């Protein structure tokens, strides 16, 4: 074709120049887009958490349950033995110890006949060859029966309060504890004996209450 007949040289040159400018502009725009994308990636990357060993767990760790402070009580002690059999033999030979119980603590077996909230609750005489022993009991390991309810019962100063405490718990974990309360209160209404046999049951047999001296 003979472009010279239809277009002047200036028109052709201007068209070529216009094409060059458009090409340069297009390259510049593409370059700006790429640079902008890289900048965003650099800004975002420091905030991303990279797991050190495997994927991040979606389960939140539970806070450890609050520990219950040990409760200070007082016992009327008659003897201490290295085996439960020797403690039982000692009790069977003493008619006055008919309501006594064996308490396991620190690998030894203690024969107690009463547990009080205060030292004045425990009476001893020279004739019964007993003495008052202060101790601490932790019920934190008794969640299976209700640690707080167990503690409330040990601190109760009336039978009515004991029955009210256990009556508030109707779940499965408290049923066994309620049966123990019913069985003990069926043969005695002495609070010091009730506390004693509950401690014996849950330190010696159930091994949840922990006694320290």
Protein Blocks (a to p, Z undefined) as FASTA:
>chain_A
ZZklmpcfklmmmmmmmmmmmmmmmmmmmmmmmmmmmmmmmmmmmmpccdfbdcadfbdc
ddddddddddddddddfbdcfbfklmmmmmmmmmklmmgccddeehiacddfbdcfbfkl
pccdfklopacddddddfklmmmnopmlmmmmmmpcbfklmmmmmmmpmcfklmmmmmmm
mmmmmmoccfklmmmmmmmmmmmmnomaccdZZ
